[in-house]
Amino acid sequence: MKFVLYLENKIFYILFQATTIVFLLLILSMAGIQFFYIFLIILILIGLLFLYLVVDFMIQKKKYLQVIRLVDQLDEKYYISEMIPKSSNLENQAYIYALKKACKAMNDKISSLEQESLDYREYTLSFVHEIKTPLCALSMLFDYHKNKTVRKELDKIDSCVEQMLYYARSGNPEKDYFIKEFVFSDLLHRVLLDYKPYLLEEGVHILVYDADTTVFSDEKWLHFILSQIVQNSLKYFDKKEKTLEFFCESKEHSVLVHIKDNGCGIQASDLPRVFEKGFTGSLRQKKHSTGMGLYLARELCLKLGLSIEIFSKEGEYTEVIITFPLNTHEFKRG
């Protein structure tokens, strides 16, 4: 708030006072008052007017800064209309009234959208849990009849359903995960068993070393994250000799998990966008990718307090690195 802008807003008041002083000057002249006294009175009046403007400006500036601080301190700024102090100025009262109406309408709309989102999430979670029962029954049936083709398609459906489940959970994860200490190689073993038929079918050579490292995380969520990365590797192998490599690297304050494949790699121009929702890359559509796997992997990592990075060289390799802070359990225990 600048004094010049304040004076601009007070221009009519200043003009009125100036006109009053001029009329007073004419009256004093007509009354025969000596010019010296008239000049002295004019100076006093101008001084008092300027003093009033300065004091009023300081008061208005204090109120202005008070509102600014109030807004900056509020986490939920749409409640500002309830926090603004009352004003005796009629124009300000009108603005405050309009602001309160606008904020109330916005809060009502937000509450409605939040309820809709909650209802949709609950329905999605219910649907996913219900659909998993017949999927499991069909899986057992196809295993019995040795129908690998249909089983593979069923696994694709199950993978999509799993993605839907974690996408719904990612919006409100606090009730869905539990942080505990476990050995990374144990979890990795279970993930690789899930994908054993596909790894054998593709002839992928698995390399695992230095994986008997203790980490803190939610096993269920991390299982899903690793599954998305393995699925991604399986989609983009393009060499006769395929390798998928897993190893852990211990740092002073963290543990780094490396997952590296020798697939087709990612174009340098696509690399910054691989974690975007729905992004499939400029040359990767032929694999019918949804662009959700890596997006969900990153979102869940962020919820768990982990970081995830991806490095690649087109035609040579893709490497995903997940970083586990050693103190994750201290601030993410569910």
Secondary structure, DSSP 8 states (H G I E B T S, - for coil): --HHHHHHHTHHHHHHHHHHHHHHHHHHHHTT--HHHHHHHHHHHHHHHHHHHHHHHHHHHHHHHHHHHHHHH-SSGGGHHHHS---S-HHHHHHHHHHHHHHHHHHHHHHHHHHHHHHHHHHHHHHHHHHHHHHHHHHHHHHHTT-HHHHHHHHHHHHHHHHHHHHHHHTSGGGT---EEEEHHHHHHHHHHHTHHHHHHHTEEEEEES---EEEE-HHHHHHHHHHHHHHHHHT--SSSEEEEEEEEE-SSEEEEEEEE-SS---TTTGGGTTSTT---TT-GGGT--S-HHHHHHHHHHHTT-EEEEEEETTTEEEEEEEEETTHHHH---
